[in-house]
Amino acid sequence: MSETRIPRDGEAGPVPFRSGRFFNIGSQWYFACREGIDRGPFSTRHMAELALCEYIENCRHVRRANGF
């Protein structure tokens, strides 16, 4: 199955390889962070997705608090 690779806003040149953020080991779900730390386990992918949204919002809050 081929996957359409679409550039993100502001990207120029060839689109780099991107892997999925969510993965499972056995019946437990995790998500990968840019910082190289996997978060989890979660009982369902949906729970991992909700936790990722919370994690991203927390990162945005920290960046705003630090003036970034």
mmJSON file of the N, C-alpha and C atoms, coordinates in Angstrom:
{"data_MODEL":{"atom_site":{
"group_PDB":["ATOM","ATOM","ATOM","ATOM","ATOM","ATOM","ATOM","ATOM","ATOM","ATOM","ATOM","ATOM","ATOM","ATOM","ATOM","ATOM","ATOM","ATOM","ATOM","ATOM","ATOM","ATOM","ATOM","ATOM","ATOM","ATOM","ATOM","ATOM","ATOM","ATOM","ATOM","ATOM","ATOM","ATOM","ATOM","ATOM","ATOM","ATOM","ATOM","ATOM","ATOM","ATOM","ATOM","ATOM","ATOM","ATOM","ATOM","ATOM","ATOM","ATOM","ATOM","ATOM","ATOM","ATOM","ATOM","ATOM","ATOM","ATOM","ATOM","ATOM","ATOM","ATOM","ATOM","ATOM","ATOM","ATOM","ATOM","ATOM","ATOM","ATOM","ATOM","ATOM","ATOM","ATOM","ATOM","ATOM","ATOM","ATOM","ATOM","ATOM","ATOM","ATOM","ATOM","ATOM","ATOM","ATOM","ATOM","ATOM","ATOM","ATOM","ATOM","ATOM","ATOM","ATOM","ATOM","ATOM","ATOM","ATOM","ATOM","ATOM","ATOM","ATOM","ATOM","ATOM","ATOM","ATOM","ATOM","ATOM","ATOM","ATOM","ATOM","ATOM","ATOM","ATOM","ATOM","ATOM","ATOM","ATOM","ATOM","ATOM","ATOM","ATOM","ATOM","ATOM","ATOM","ATOM","ATOM","ATOM","ATOM","ATOM","ATOM","ATOM","ATOM","ATOM","ATOM","ATOM","ATOM","ATOM","ATOM","ATOM","ATOM","ATOM","ATOM","ATOM","ATOM","ATOM","ATOM","ATOM","ATOM","ATOM","ATOM","ATOM","ATOM","ATOM","ATOM","ATOM","ATOM","ATOM","ATOM","ATOM","ATOM","ATOM","ATOM","ATOM","ATOM","ATOM","ATOM","ATOM","ATOM","ATOM","ATOM","ATOM","ATOM","ATOM","ATOM","ATOM","ATOM","ATOM","ATOM","ATOM","ATOM","ATOM","ATOM","ATOM","ATOM","ATOM","ATOM","ATOM","ATOM","ATOM","ATOM","ATOM","ATOM","ATOM","ATOM","ATOM","ATOM","ATOM","ATOM","ATOM","ATOM","ATOM","ATOM","ATOM"],
"id":[1,2,3,4,5,6,7,8,9,10,11,12,13,14,15,16,17,18,19,20,21,22,23,24,25,26,27,28,29,30,31,32,33,34,35,36,37,38,39,40,41,42,43,44,45,46,47,48,49,50,51,52,53,54,55,56,57,58,59,60,61,62,63,64,65,66,67,68,69,70,71,72,73,74,75,76,77,78,79,80,81,82,83,84,85,86,87,88,89,90,91,92,93,94,95,96,97,98,99,100,101,102,103,104,105,106,107,108,109,110,111,112,113,114,115,116,117,118,119,120,121,122,123,124,125,126,127,128,129,130,131,132,133,134,135,136,137,138,139,140,141,142,143,144,145,146,147,148,149,150,151,152,153,154,155,156,157,158,159,160,161,162,163,164,165,166,167,168,169,170,171,172,173,174,175,176,177,178,179,180,181,182,183,184,185,186,187,188,189,190,191,192,193,194,195,196,197,198,199,200,201,202,203,204],
"type_symbol":["N","C","C","N","C","C","N","C","C","N","C","C","N","C","C","N","C","C","N","C","C","N","C","C","N","C","C","N","C","C","N","C","C","N","C","C","N","C","C","N","C","C","N","C","C","N","C","C","N","C","C","N","C","C","N","C","C","N","C","C","N","C","C","N","C","C","N","C","C","N","C","C","N","C","C","N","C","C","N","C","C","N","C","C","N","C","C","N","C","C","N","C","C","N","C","C","N","C","C","N","C","C","N","C","C","N","C","C","N","C","C","N","C","C","N","C","C","N","C","C","N","C","C","N","C","C","N","C","C","N","C","C","N","C","C","N","C","C","N","C","C","N","C","C","N","C","C","N","C","C","N","C","C","N","C","C","N","C","C","N","C","C","N","C","C","N","C","C","N","C","C","N","C","C","N","C","C","N","C","C","N","C","C","N","C","C","N","C","C","N","C","C","N","C","C","N","C","C","N","C","C","N","C","C"],
"label_atom_id":["N","CA","C","N","CA","C","N","CA","C","N","CA","C","N","CA","C","N","CA","C","N","CA","C","N","CA","C","N","CA","C","N","CA","C","N","CA","C","N","CA","C","N","CA","C","N","CA","C","N","CA","C","N","CA","C","N","CA","C","N","CA","C","N","CA","C","N","CA","C","N","CA","C","N","CA","C","N","CA","C","N","CA","C","N","CA","C","N","CA","C","N","CA","C","N","CA","C","N","CA","C","N","CA","C","N","CA","C","N","CA","C","N","CA","C","N","CA","C","N","CA","C","N","CA","C","N","CA","C","N","CA","C","N","CA","C","N","CA","C","N","CA","C","N","CA","C","N","CA","C","N","CA","C","N","CA","C","N","CA","C","N","CA","C","N","CA","C","N","CA","C","N","CA","C","N","CA","C","N","CA","C","N","CA","C","N","CA","C","N","CA","C","N","CA","C","N","CA","C","N","CA","C","N","CA","C","N","CA","C","N","CA","C","N","CA","C","N","CA","C","N","CA","C","N","CA","C","N","CA","C","N","CA","C","N","CA","C"],
"label_alt_id":[null,null,null,null,null,null,null,null,null,null,null,null,null,null,null,null,null,null,null,null,null,null,null,null,null,null,null,null,null,null,null,null,null,null,null,null,null,null,null,null,null,null,null,null,null,null,null,null,null,null,null,null,null,null,null,null,null,null,null,null,null,null,null,null,null,null,null,null,null,null,null,null,null,null,null,null,null,null,null,null,null,null,null,null,null,null,null,null,null,null,null,null,null,null,null,null,null,null,null,null,null,null,null,null,null,null,null,null,null,null,null,null,null,null,null,null,null,null,null,null,null,null,null,null,null,null,null,null,null,null,null,null,null,null,null,null,null,null,null,null,null,null,null,null,null,null,null,null,null,null,null,null,null,null,null,null,null,null,null,null,null,null,null,null,null,null,null,null,null,null,null,null,null,null,null,null,null,null,null,null,null,null,null,null,null,null,null,null,null,null,null,null,null,null,null,null,null,null,null,null,null,null,null,null],
"label_comp_id":["MET","MET","MET","SER","SER","SER","GLU","GLU","GLU","THR","THR","THR","ARG","ARG","ARG","ILE","ILE","ILE","PRO","PRO","PRO","ARG","ARG","ARG","ASP","ASP","ASP","GLY","GLY","GLY","GLU","GLU","GLU","ALA","ALA","ALA","GLY","GLY","GLY","PRO","PRO","PRO","VAL","VAL","VAL","PRO","PRO","PRO","PHE","PHE","PHE","ARG","ARG","ARG","SER","SER","SER","GLY","GLY","GLY","ARG","ARG","ARG","PHE","PHE","PHE","PHE","PHE","PHE","ASN","ASN","ASN","ILE","ILE","ILE","GLY","GLY","GLY","SER","SER","SER","GLN","GLN","GLN","TRP","TRP","TRP","TYR","TYR","TYR","PHE","PHE","PHE","ALA","ALA","ALA","CYS","CYS","CYS","ARG","ARG","ARG","GLU","GLU","GLU","GLY","GLY","GLY","ILE","ILE","ILE","ASP","ASP","ASP","ARG","ARG","ARG","GLY","GLY","GLY","PRO","PRO","PRO","PHE","PHE","PHE","SER","SER","SER","THR","THR","THR","ARG","ARG","ARG","HIS","HIS","HIS","MET","MET","MET","ALA","ALA","ALA","GLU","GLU","GLU","LEU","LEU","LEU","ALA","ALA","ALA","LEU","LEU","LEU","CYS","CYS","CYS","GLU","GLU","GLU","TYR","TYR","TYR","ILE","ILE","ILE","GLU","GLU","GLU","ASN","ASN","ASN","CYS","CYS","CYS","ARG","ARG","ARG","HIS","HIS","HIS","VAL","VAL","VAL","ARG","ARG","ARG","ARG","ARG","ARG","ALA","ALA","ALA","ASN","ASN","ASN","GLY","GLY","GLY","PHE","PHE","PHE"],
"label_asym_id":["A","A","A","A","A","A","A","A","A","A","A","A","A","A","A","A","A","A","A","A","A","A","A","A","A","A","A","A","A","A","A","A","A","A","A","A","A","A","A","A","A","A","A","A","A","A","A","A","A","A","A","A","A","A","A","A","A","A","A","A","A","A","A","A","A","A","A","A","A","A","A","A","A","A","A","A","A","A","A","A","A","A","A","A","A","A","A","A","A","A","A","A","A","A","A","A","A","A","A","A","A","A","A","A","A","A","A","A","A","A","A","A","A","A","A","A","A","A","A","A","A","A","A","A","A","A","A","A","A","A","A","A","A","A","A","A","A","A","A","A","A","A","A","A","A","A","A","A","A","A","A","A","A","A","A","A","A","A","A","A","A","A","A","A","A","A","A","A","A","A","A","A","A","A","A","A","A","A","A","A","A","A","A","A","A","A","A","A","A","A","A","A","A","A","A","A","A","A","A","A","A","A","A","A"],
"label_entity_id":["1","1","1","1","1","1","1","1","1","1","1","1","1","1","1","1","1","1","1","1","1","1","1","1","1","1","1","1","1","1","1","1","1","1","1","1","1","1","1","1","1","1","1","1","1","1","1","1","1","1","1","1","1","1","1","1","1","1","1","1","1","1","1","1","1","1","1","1","1","1","1","1","1","1","1","1","1","1","1","1","1","1","1","1","1","1","1","1","1","1","1","1","1","1","1","1","1","1","1","1","1","1","1","1","1","1","1","1","1","1","1","1","1","1","1","1","1","1","1","1","1","1","1","1","1","1","1","1","1","1","1","1","1","1","1","1","1","1","1","1","1","1","1","1","1","1","1","1","1","1","1","1","1","1","1","1","1","1","1","1","1","1","1","1","1","1","1","1","1","1","1","1","1","1","1","1","1","1","1","1","1","1","1","1","1","1","1","1","1","1","1","1","1","1","1","1","1","1","1","1","1","1","1","1"],
"label_seq_id":[1,1,1,2,2,2,3,3,3,4,4,4,5,5,5,6,6,6,7,7,7,8,8,8,9,9,9,10,10,10,11,11,11,12,12,12,13,13,13,14,14,14,15,15,15,16,16,16,17,17,17,18,18,18,19,19,19,20,20,20,21,21,21,22,22,22,23,23,23,24,24,24,25,25,25,26,26,26,27,27,27,28,28,28,29,29,29,30,30,30,31,31,31,32,32,32,33,33,33,34,34,34,35,35,35,36,36,36,37,37,37,38,38,38,39,39,39,40,40,40,41,41,41,42,42,42,43,43,43,44,44,44,45,45,45,46,46,46,47,47,47,48,48,48,49,49,49,50,50,50,51,51,51,52,52,52,53,53,53,54,54,54,55,55,55,56,56,56,57,57,57,58,58,58,59,59,59,60,60,60,61,61,61,62,62,62,63,63,63,64,64,64,65,65,65,66,66,66,67,67,67,68,68,68],
"pdbx_PDB_ins_code":[null,null,null,null,null,null,null,null,null,null,null,null,null,null,null,null,null,null,null,null,null,null,null,null,null,null,null,null,null,null,null,null,null,null,null,null,null,null,null,null,null,null,null,null,null,null,null,null,null,null,null,null,null,null,null,null,null,null,null,null,null,null,null,null,null,null,null,null,null,null,null,null,null,null,null,null,null,null,null,null,null,null,null,null,null,null,null,null,null,null,null,null,null,null,null,null,null,null,null,null,null,null,null,null,null,null,null,null,null,null,null,null,null,null,null,null,null,null,null,null,null,null,null,null,null,null,null,null,null,null,null,null,null,null,null,null,null,null,null,null,null,null,null,null,null,null,null,null,null,null,null,null,null,null,null,null,null,null,null,null,null,null,null,null,null,null,null,null,null,null,null,null,null,null,null,null,null,null,null,null,null,null,null,null,null,null,null,null,null,null,null,null,null,null,null,null,null,null,null,null,null,null,null,null],
"Cartn_x":[0.852,0.0,0.892,0.643,1.447,0.786,1.605,1.118,1.495,0.543,0.82,1.557,2.7,3.493,3.294,2.737,2.388,3.298,3.896,4.754,3.936,4.548,3.923,4.136,3.351,3.516,4.954,5.539,6.891,7.988,7.641,8.653,8.956,10.235,10.671,11.48,11.48,12.256,11.489,12.206,11.537,10.931,9.809,9.135,9.904,10.33,11.072,10.166,10.772,10.019,9.447,8.208,7.577,6.937,7.119,6.497,5.3,4.49,3.331,3.747,2.971,3.27,2.767,1.738,1.137,1.62,1.833,2.21,1.726,1.621,1.183,2.173,2.266,3.047,2.07,1.791,0.735,-0.584,-1.261,-2.546,-2.43,-1.212,-0.998,-0.566,-1.08,-0.796,0.128,0.951,1.932,1.932,2.499,2.791,4.225,4.838,6.231,6.271,7.24,7.443,8.74,8.834,10.057,11.25,10.982,12.053,12.664,12.084,12.618,12.102,11.089,10.51,9.134,8.926,7.616,6.72,5.46,4.497,3.481,3.177,2.215,2.589,1.964,0.978,-0.431,-1.248,-2.667,-3.44,-4.632,-5.4,-5.955,-6.153,-6.667,-5.929,-5.998,-5.401,-6.101,-7.404,-8.15,-7.627,-7.359,-6.817,-5.43,-4.634,-3.319,-3.477,-4.457,-4.708,-5.122,-5.989,-6.406,-5.215,-4.384,-3.206,-2.234,-2.118,-1.244,-1.76,-3.051,-3.629,-3.321,-3.461,-3.162,-1.675,-0.826,0.621,1.01,0.446,0.754,0.29,-0.899,-1.403,-0.507,-0.048,0.85,2.166,2.694,3.933,3.732,2.59,2.292,2.213,1.597,1.48,2.866,3.724,5.081,5.848,5.706,6.413,5.926,4.608,4.058,4.547,4.577,5.021,6.488,7.266,8.683,8.97,7.925,8.098,8.475,8.166,8.499,7.282],
"Cartn_y":[-1.176,0.0,1.232,2.168,3.38,4.469,5.333,6.41,7.735,8.637,9.941,10.77,11.297,12.119,13.573,14.334,15.729,16.608,17.653,18.548,19.332,19.618,20.452,21.909,22.8,24.231,24.642,25.368,25.876,24.925,23.703,22.742,22.946,22.829,22.892,21.637,21.222,20.055,18.774,17.656,16.358,16.16,15.485,15.202,14.088,14.319,13.274,12.12,10.983,9.835,10.173,9.803,9.992,8.679,8.343,7.116,7.48,6.506,6.732,7.024,7.815,8.19,7.145,6.388,5.41,4.011,3.214,1.823,1.001,-0.292,-1.158,-2.289,-2.695,-3.866,-4.751,-5.903,-6.745,-6.0,-5.864,-5.162,-3.743,-3.274,-1.944,-0.959,0.27,1.308,2.376,2.956,3.983,5.051,6.223,7.193,7.673,7.997,8.444,9.964,10.509,11.954,12.33,13.556,14.045,13.97,14.062,14.027,12.636,11.664,10.31,9.45,9.937,9.182,8.689,7.398,6.833,6.96,7.321,7.499,6.378,5.821,4.747,3.856,2.768,2.163,2.687,2.566,2.889,1.655,1.49,0.276,0.246,1.42,1.477,2.56,2.476,3.528,4.867,4.81,6.04,6.725,5.956,6.531,7.134,6.488,7.03,8.336,8.406,9.627,10.773,10.48,11.514,11.991,11.055,11.414,12.255,11.953,12.758,14.186,14.368,15.719,16.481,15.831,16.456,16.793,15.884,16.103,17.314,17.399,18.522,19.834,19.847,21.076,21.488,20.527,20.826,21.413,20.858,21.389,22.826,23.104,24.476,25.425,24.972,25.794,26.119,25.135,25.327,26.305,26.152,27.057,28.496,28.685,30.036,30.622,29.801,30.272,30.683,30.065,30.398,31.41,31.985,33.026,32.557,31.315,30.814,30.806],
"Cartn_z":[0.0,0.0,0.0,-0.886,-0.921,-0.1,0.433,1.282,0.643,0.488,-0.076,0.96,0.558,1.477,1.098,2.015,1.781,2.623,2.006,2.802,3.821,4.942,5.969,5.608,6.208,5.965,6.234,5.292,5.472,5.03,4.649,4.212,2.737,2.402,1.013,0.717,-0.53,-0.904,-0.705,-0.82,-0.692,0.697,0.744,2.014,2.717,3.962,4.679,5.095,5.382,5.88,7.247,7.48,8.788,9.197,10.435,10.933,11.803,12.092,12.937,14.367,15.041,16.418,17.407,17.031,17.929,17.586,18.615,18.403,19.58,19.357,20.45,20.648,21.892,22.287,23.038,22.44,23.01,22.913,24.014,24.024,24.57,24.813,25.387,24.303,24.368,23.382,23.962,23.082,23.435,22.349,22.676,21.624,21.798,20.676,20.656,20.659,21.377,21.455,20.74,20.29,19.653,20.593,21.878,22.864,23.003,22.309,22.332,23.465,24.163,25.282,24.858,24.942,24.626,25.853,25.616,26.706,26.668,27.823,27.92,29.075,29.247,28.349,28.602,27.553,27.604,27.156,27.668,27.376,25.957,25.348,23.976,23.204,21.896,21.07,21.351,21.521,21.802,23.068,24.103,25.337,25.078,24.238,23.882,23.104,22.213,21.451,22.362,23.33,24.288,25.123,25.539,26.333,25.509,24.217,23.351,23.261,23.1,23.043,24.325,25.447,26.739,26.839,26.382,26.408,25.55,24.347,23.457,24.072,24.642,25.268,26.43,27.211,28.316,27.793,26.713,26.121,25.655,25.045,24.601,25.785,26.867,28.069,28.63,28.707,29.224,28.329,27.01,26.072,26.26,26.38,26.579,27.907,28.946,30.271,30.246,29.359,29.249,28.154,27.562,26.577,25.18,24.847,23.5,22.614],
"occupancy":[1.0,1.0,1.0,1.0,1.0,1.0,1.0,1.0,1.0,1.0,1.0,1.0,1.0,1.0,1.0,1.0,1.0,1.0,1.0,1.0,1.0,1.0,1.0,1.0,1.0,1.0,1.0,1.0,1.0,1.0,1.0,1.0,1.0,1.0,1.0,1.0,1.0,1.0,1.0,1.0,1.0,1.0,1.0,1.0,1.0,1.0,1.0,1.0,1.0,1.0,1.0,1.0,1.0,1.0,1.0,1.0,1.0,1.0,1.0,1.0,1.0,1.0,1.0,1.0,1.0,1.0,1.0,1.0,1.0,1.0,1.0,1.0,1.0,1.0,1.0,1.0,1.0,1.0,1.0,1.0,1.0,1.0,1.0,1.0,1.0,1.0,1.0,1.0,1.0,1.0,1.0,1.0,1.0,1.0,1.0,1.0,1.0,1.0,1.0,1.0,1.0,1.0,1.0,1.0,1.0,1.0,1.0,1.0,1.0,1.0,1.0,1.0,1.0,1.0,1.0,1.0,1.0,1.0,1.0,1.0,1.0,1.0,1.0,1.0,1.0,1.0,1.0,1.0,1.0,1.0,1.0,1.0,1.0,1.0,1.0,1.0,1.0,1.0,1.0,1.0,1.0,1.0,1.0,1.0,1.0,1.0,1.0,1.0,1.0,1.0,1.0,1.0,1.0,1.0,1.0,1.0,1.0,1.0,1.0,1.0,1.0,1.0,1.0,1.0,1.0,1.0,1.0,1.0,1.0,1.0,1.0,1.0,1.0,1.0,1.0,1.0,1.0,1.0,1.0,1.0,1.0,1.0,1.0,1.0,1.0,1.0,1.0,1.0,1.0,1.0,1.0,1.0,1.0,1.0,1.0,1.0,1.0,1.0,1.0,1.0,1.0,1.0,1.0,1.0],
"B_iso_or_equiv":[0.0,0.0,0.0,0.0,0.0,0.0,0.0,0.0,0.0,0.0,0.0,0.0,0.0,0.0,0.0,0.0,0.0,0.0,0.0,0.0,0.0,0.0,0.0,0.0,0.0,0.0,0.0,0.0,0.0,0.0,0.0,0.0,0.0,0.0,0.0,0.0,0.0,0.0,0.0,0.0,0.0,0.0,0.0,0.0,0.0,0.0,0.0,0.0,0.0,0.0,0.0,0.0,0.0,0.0,0.0,0.0,0.0,0.0,0.0,0.0,0.0,0.0,0.0,0.0,0.0,0.0,0.0,0.0,0.0,0.0,0.0,0.0,0.0,0.0,0.0,0.0,0.0,0.0,0.0,0.0,0.0,0.0,0.0,0.0,0.0,0.0,0.0,0.0,0.0,0.0,0.0,0.0,0.0,0.0,0.0,0.0,0.0,0.0,0.0,0.0,0.0,0.0,0.0,0.0,0.0,0.0,0.0,0.0,0.0,0.0,0.0,0.0,0.0,0.0,0.0,0.0,0.0,0.0,0.0,0.0,0.0,0.0,0.0,0.0,0.0,0.0,0.0,0.0,0.0,0.0,0.0,0.0,0.0,0.0,0.0,0.0,0.0,0.0,0.0,0.0,0.0,0.0,0.0,0.0,0.0,0.0,0.0,0.0,0.0,0.0,0.0,0.0,0.0,0.0,0.0,0.0,0.0,0.0,0.0,0.0,0.0,0.0,0.0,0.0,0.0,0.0,0.0,0.0,0.0,0.0,0.0,0.0,0.0,0.0,0.0,0.0,0.0,0.0,0.0,0.0,0.0,0.0,0.0,0.0,0.0,0.0,0.0,0.0,0.0,0.0,0.0,0.0,0.0,0.0,0.0,0.0,0.0,0.0,0.0,0.0,0.0,0.0,0.0,0.0],
"pdbx_formal_charge":[null,null,null,null,null,null,null,null,null,null,null,null,null,null,null,null,null,null,null,null,null,null,null,null,null,null,null,null,null,null,null,null,null,null,null,null,null,null,null,null,null,null,null,null,null,null,null,null,null,null,null,null,null,null,null,null,null,null,null,null,null,null,null,null,null,null,null,null,null,null,null,null,null,null,null,null,null,null,null,null,null,null,null,null,null,null,null,null,null,null,null,null,null,null,null,null,null,null,null,null,null,null,null,null,null,null,null,null,null,null,null,null,null,null,null,null,null,null,null,null,null,null,null,null,null,null,null,null,null,null,null,null,null,null,null,null,null,null,null,null,null,null,null,null,null,null,null,null,null,null,null,null,null,null,null,null,null,null,null,null,null,null,null,null,null,null,null,null,null,null,null,null,null,null,null,null,null,null,null,null,null,null,null,null,null,null,null,null,null,null,null,null,null,null,null,null,null,null,null,null,null,null,null,null],
"auth_seq_id":[1,1,1,2,2,2,3,3,3,4,4,4,5,5,5,6,6,6,7,7,7,8,8,8,9,9,9,10,10,10,11,11,11,12,12,12,13,13,13,14,14,14,15,15,15,16,16,16,17,17,17,18,18,18,19,19,19,20,20,20,21,21,21,22,22,22,23,23,23,24,24,24,25,25,25,26,26,26,27,27,27,28,28,28,29,29,29,30,30,30,31,31,31,32,32,32,33,33,33,34,34,34,35,35,35,36,36,36,37,37,37,38,38,38,39,39,39,40,40,40,41,41,41,42,42,42,43,43,43,44,44,44,45,45,45,46,46,46,47,47,47,48,48,48,49,49,49,50,50,50,51,51,51,52,52,52,53,53,53,54,54,54,55,55,55,56,56,56,57,57,57,58,58,58,59,59,59,60,60,60,61,61,61,62,62,62,63,63,63,64,64,64,65,65,65,66,66,66,67,67,67,68,68,68],
"auth_comp_id":["MET","MET","MET","SER","SER","SER","GLU","GLU","GLU","THR","THR","THR","ARG","ARG","ARG","ILE","ILE","ILE","PRO","PRO","PRO","ARG","ARG","ARG","ASP","ASP","ASP","GLY","GLY","GLY","GLU","GLU","GLU","ALA","ALA","ALA","GLY","GLY","GLY","PRO","PRO","PRO","VAL","VAL","VAL","PRO","PRO","PRO","PHE","PHE","PHE","ARG","ARG","ARG","SER","SER","SER","GLY","GLY","GLY","ARG","ARG","ARG","PHE","PHE","PHE","PHE","PHE","PHE","ASN","ASN","ASN","ILE","ILE","ILE","GLY","GLY","GLY","SER","SER","SER","GLN","GLN","GLN","TRP","TRP","TRP","TYR","TYR","TYR","PHE","PHE","PHE","ALA","ALA","ALA","CYS","CYS","CYS","ARG","ARG","ARG","GLU","GLU","GLU","GLY","GLY","GLY","ILE","ILE","ILE","ASP","ASP","ASP","ARG","ARG","ARG","GLY","GLY","GLY","PRO","PRO","PRO","PHE","PHE","PHE","SER","SER","SER","THR","THR","THR","ARG","ARG","ARG","HIS","HIS","HIS","MET","MET","MET","ALA","ALA","ALA","GLU","GLU","GLU","LEU","LEU","LEU","ALA","ALA","ALA","LEU","LEU","LEU","CYS","CYS","CYS","GLU","GLU","GLU","TYR","TYR","TYR","ILE","ILE","ILE","GLU","GLU","GLU","ASN","ASN","ASN","CYS","CYS","CYS","ARG","ARG","ARG","HIS","HIS","HIS","VAL","VAL","VAL","ARG","ARG","ARG","ARG","ARG","ARG","ALA","ALA","ALA","ASN","ASN","ASN","GLY","GLY","GLY","PHE","PHE","PHE"],
"auth_asym_id":["A","A","A","A","A","A","A","A","A","A","A","A","A","A","A","A","A","A","A","A","A","A","A","A","A","A","A","A","A","A","A","A","A","A","A","A","A","A","A","A","A","A","A","A","A","A","A","A","A","A","A","A","A","A","A","A","A","A","A","A","A","A","A","A","A","A","A","A","A","A","A","A","A","A","A","A","A","A","A","A","A","A","A","A","A","A","A","A","A","A","A","A","A","A","A","A","A","A","A","A","A","A","A","A","A","A","A","A","A","A","A","A","A","A","A","A","A","A","A","A","A","A","A","A","A","A","A","A","A","A","A","A","A","A","A","A","A","A","A","A","A","A","A","A","A","A","A","A","A","A","A","A","A","A","A","A","A","A","A","A","A","A","A","A","A","A","A","A","A","A","A","A","A","A","A","A","A","A","A","A","A","A","A","A","A","A","A","A","A","A","A","A","A","A","A","A","A","A","A","A","A","A","A","A"],
"auth_atom_id":["N","CA","C","N","CA","C","N","CA","C","N","CA","C","N","CA","C","N","CA","C","N","CA","C","N","CA","C","N","CA","C","N","CA","C","N","CA","C","N","CA","C","N","CA","C","N","CA","C","N","CA","C","N","CA","C","N","CA","C","N","CA","C","N","CA","C","N","CA","C","N","CA","C","N","CA","C","N","CA","C","N","CA","C","N","CA","C","N","CA","C","N","CA","C","N","CA","C","N","CA","C","N","CA","C","N","CA","C","N","CA","C","N","CA","C","N","CA","C","N","CA","C","N","CA","C","N","CA","C","N","CA","C","N","CA","C","N","CA","C","N","CA","C","N","CA","C","N","CA","C","N","CA","C","N","CA","C","N","CA","C","N","CA","C","N","CA","C","N","CA","C","N","CA","C","N","CA","C","N","CA","C","N","CA","C","N","CA","C","N","CA","C","N","CA","C","N","CA","C","N","CA","C","N","CA","C","N","CA","C","N","CA","C","N","CA","C","N","CA","C","N","CA","C","N","CA","C","N","CA","C","N","CA","C","N","CA","C"],
"pdbx_PDB_model_num":[1,1,1,1,1,1,1,1,1,1,1,1,1,1,1,1,1,1,1,1,1,1,1,1,1,1,1,1,1,1,1,1,1,1,1,1,1,1,1,1,1,1,1,1,1,1,1,1,1,1,1,1,1,1,1,1,1,1,1,1,1,1,1,1,1,1,1,1,1,1,1,1,1,1,1,1,1,1,1,1,1,1,1,1,1,1,1,1,1,1,1,1,1,1,1,1,1,1,1,1,1,1,1,1,1,1,1,1,1,1,1,1,1,1,1,1,1,1,1,1,1,1,1,1,1,1,1,1,1,1,1,1,1,1,1,1,1,1,1,1,1,1,1,1,1,1,1,1,1,1,1,1,1,1,1,1,1,1,1,1,1,1,1,1,1,1,1,1,1,1,1,1,1,1,1,1,1,1,1,1,1,1,1,1,1,1,1,1,1,1,1,1,1,1,1,1,1,1,1,1,1,1,1,1]
}}}
